[in-house]
Amino acid sequence: MDVASGNAGQLQAWDTGEGVFWAEEAVLFEECLQRYDDALLRAAGIRNGEQVLDLGCGTGSSTRAAGWLAGSGSALGVDLSAPMLKVATQRARATGVRNATFLQADAEVHAFEPAAYDVLISRTGCTFFANPVAAFTNLFRALRPGGRVALLVWQAPATNPWFTELTTALAVGRPLATPPPDAPSPFAFADPARVTTILTTAGFAEPQYQPLQEPMSWGPDLPTAERLALGILDWLIDPTTKPQALSNLRQVLHSHRSDSGVTFPSTTWLITTQKP
């Protein structure tokens, strides 16, 4: 597999520890964002017979949905994580979505068949490229003329309490470094002006942005939510303050508990554009 040098760290993370955890908790991670799925898929407008490319597909819930909508067409899910793609393949087979397939590849440099896809979608999986202009230029070539794009990305951390409250709890008063706005991260596409530059430089039409707000599920109960939070964010914990960090975390999770489980407010951008 060819990997851009700037994405080697992402491959290491998603193909080992982080990716293994996400694969093991596939059901929980897929449920985290499921309230956004309808909006993303409606925006994509997938029709029978179309070929869909799902970028950063993870364990494949969006790819399976795209495959179902594509009918006699197909959906290809692309990700760096072999553990997650293994689960994605198993879940597609188990649910009878025979036209959903999966590929371990770096979409920044992978040699996709030119003009092979009608639709490009991504559910929070398109923000980790070291060189997003190069990545979307490569994806531009993979789309047919008139090909549609629908991307779901996080808005800024300040608008996402699931991130700010959990990281603050685990840091126990330590200042948290903020990654540069152009660095690969979950929030790298939070600034519409930057994203517009990326997409139009790659050749796409001027994108449109729709703000969305939905509850984000962190599990049906407090122990599950704690396991999920620690699996994602335990790197923030200083061993000298771990007892306080865990206490803080449990207080935050408890404050977001309801009859429907543990949920946090979240905000995203639904970005749509097309290949002229």
Steps between C-alpha positions, in 0.01 A plus 500: 500500500632842403487756781591867480792574732293752696234238570733234640415598857129466427560151360691403814220625726201363311658169403603414857378610845245765409363303209478181707297679768262650244459157340424337835242767579351516150138496614550789742697710254244449226221602737690816606419682179201312362270800551696678225472218248168598342615855428829382350335241278223735388763756402691236304185412304622148420296339222458145376794388288746763624856438614576648843838565665491526882808677637626402847226241530610346832292193579276567204154611615489785247634271227230243571232769485645633174507151353136444588403828333715429194305180428647357182800730545763465770675673790871485574615591850861619533694528825853464638395262777523128427330406831201722426476384140492139613200579718344703218523201264352265761210735578420553132483125446293448815245760391482377141643812336683317224586809296701666779872428482799637686855601419796586722654800327627853546253699291756780464714286269299189407462447125121496477354423159448838335143631473364179654275636777175695501503599867761566770385492863676519834370495856770680704771299322647758263688731741822310568700555181840664530438656159124537452536685169696208356247255643196675356676556168548123485135443595392758240660282232311196631160669453311522174410845363200616700599270788353603834675543836345491849729533803402504867768670712524640853456867569746666740577336837332785688167395348544133592464438875578131456857611425547804722337354812667160478848633426474763773393235750792271419760777489432597865596864458790451260489730195422308184695571185281579201618351170566751221186551290669345196624191685327163453241464778126439549450879475720574199197581282324720757581825315286536186740751345788251523287213367378710210860571403588130520207383290508770234878467463443128439255591222161472668222757476445751780376289795185558701490468881203392709541514879357197679449426868422156640545314829809281490462163671774379733329178600192372678643535850778662702750207500475473123545874453802499731659213308446681173633833628812343648562297187512821297649750744703313762819652351397823673530355848804587713570200727549734796143632469328187369261455798379858462477464122279193533284673759461802273415278205230315690345828615486630142353177366243491780389854412419382146314185598133462409248225437644468148856446624796738518480770232682825428399788274704511180526724195618419150517646151335315216710603201377445145665568166552334164748443222418740215 
